[in-house]
Amino acid sequence: MNFLMGLFYFLFFRISSWMCSVPMWATLILHFTVGLPIYWFWLTLVVWLLAGVVRFLLISFARWGGSYETPHRENKNPYSASNSDFLPKDK
């Protein structure tokens, strides 16, 4: 359920971003001015939305792959402040 909500949230912002939709609007304007077939507009719309979905899936996959915790390891750094054997003694 969280995945679908994230996808809808991402698509909302994908639709509302005007900079990435310039080719789509250009093909729509060319349709009304020059007579470019309307399927070019629908093709650019589908490509634009699919690019957003693929980007969302890649980000989700990268987040899913990095969500495991590393096991605790002993600190072997002699200069670390947590290692009291190597700290200077107060007089």
C-alpha angles and dihedrals in degrees: 000000000000090000093056093046090050091049093051090046091051093047091051091057091041090057093044094052105093099187094067093046097060095108090051093052091043092056090048091052090047089052092058097038107034101019099249110172113265093232088076088062092049091045093053090046092053093045090049093051093043090051088054093048092048090049090050091049092050092050091047091049092050091049092048092050094053099046099096123101121239115236118256113264129194114256107243097173108122092202095055117118091228092064103082096185092075099042117107114260119241115235 
